């Protein structure tokens, strides 16, 4: 059996027809950049997240970078974040001119909220927690710490659209929340896309300018910036996708329940902490991880390591140094994402889990 880690084809015929109709509508009216569907998309995202404003941009990386720029983060500032994320989180911080400060993670793979306060200095300009794999960070403690020190929180919710904690959705805690909607995400575009949410009108207006090369009324440049606009076609297709989002999340949560019941005790499965997890990925922690990965590949099961290199240890950032992150250094050697696309069949799920069980049971027999 061959089981890909992700299958990005649109298999639902009804959804595919709606997507094509949405594209056709854009082609007819011809407003390909920041057309009416972008405004509608922004309104729907803001409503979903319980925020006053949403600003569509062309990637999750732009969302983070522009959010930090809108808060005035720049040279001489420090930004606290996790060492375990896709490199876009770190790049976004560094490209503002700020210095990243890494706080270690917990066994759930998210930043350890209890360690953030000790990392705050007079130079701290923002805290960027990452809801890794779609699991919400300990936002109550993070927000309390941030408020006590007067430091804004920028949620990197790239992997967590639809996740909830304490009755609030991801992106709904910080001064701003940032999303990636590339094709790998649960709420996805069919190319690159992203969004930023906030309740602050001044920040929203600044973001609208920054995504358009820092111009006001598309004419006078007030702040040097980049082109981060959202294409109308992507907005139109995501409006369709939003209608199917809950079904996708429900499917992934059912898959996680199956994996939990079968694999718990054999590998480390995602912990249950009372949050509503949207499962961008189903990430296990596994002893002899690399051997398991190779074994699954030999059986036709594609897996991924998200992400095998901690952000401060990428070649571009090896000069940073000096961070005490032992939990992250240990867990990054064990994490492995197994297939969890919402339309996996019972047979496919059974096959993936049986392969994992065979790997460990076989090893037990050999060692016995």
C-alpha positions, 0 to 999 in steps of 0.5 A: 500500500502507498500512503502519501503524507499529504494528497493535495488533490481536490477529490470532492466533486461538489467542492471542486465544482464550487472552486471552479465556479469561484475562479470563473467569477473572478475571471469574469469581473477581472479584479485580480488583485485585491478584488471584492472577494478579498474584502469578503474573505477578510470579513469572514476570517475576522468573524471566524476569529472573533476579531474586528479586522483581518488583512489578507496577505500573500503568505504566512511569512509575510503575515509575521513580517508585516505584523512585526513591522506594524508594531514598530519592531526593528534594529535594537529590539528583541523578540522572544520565540520558540526554537521549534518552528519552520524557519519563516518564524525566525526569518520574519523576526531577523528581517525586521532587524530585531534579535531573536531570543529563544525560550525552550519548549515543553513536551507538547512541543510548544514554547514553555510559557513558564520560562518566558518571563525570565527572558524578558529584558528592557529590549523585548519588543514582542513575544511570538508563540507558535501554535506548533502542529495546530496545538494551542500554546499556554496563552493565558499565562503568556498573555498575563506575562506580556501584560505585566511587562507591557509587551505585545504578543504576536501569535504565529498561528500558521498551523492552527487555524480553527484550533481553540482554547478556553472558548477562543480561537487561535489568533484571538489572543494576541494583539495580532494573530498571523496565519499561513494558508498554503496548500499544506494547511487545514484551511488552505489556498491553492497557492500561497496566502496568509492573513493577519487579524487584530482588534486595533484599527491603527494596526490594521490600517498600517498593515493594509499599507505595508502589504502594498509596498508601504503606500497610502492610497496606492500612491505615496510610500510612507514606510519602505515595505514589500508587495504582500497583497493577496490575489483575488483568485486565492481569496475566492477559492478560500471562501469556498474552502471555509465552508468545508473547514469544519468537516476537514477538522472533524476528520482529522480529529477522528483520525487522531483519536484512532491513532491515540488509541492504537499507538499510545504506549508504543510511541509518544502521542499528542497529549490531551490538555483540554484545548481543541486541536485542529491537527495540522499534523499528527506528530509522534515522538519516537525512539529510534525515529530515523530507523522508524522513518526508513522502515515506514518508507520501505512499507510505502508510508510517507512521513515528514519531520517538522522540522529537523533543524531547530531554528537557531541551528540553521546555517544562516543563524549559527552565529547566534548561540548561547541559548539553553534549549535542552528539551527542544534539542532532545525532542527534535531528534524524536518528532515524526509526522505520520499521515493524517489527511482527513480522507484517509480510509480505515484501511489506510489508517490501520495499515499505517498504525500496524506498520508502526506496531510491527517496527517496535514489536519486531524490535522487541522480539529481536532483542528478546 
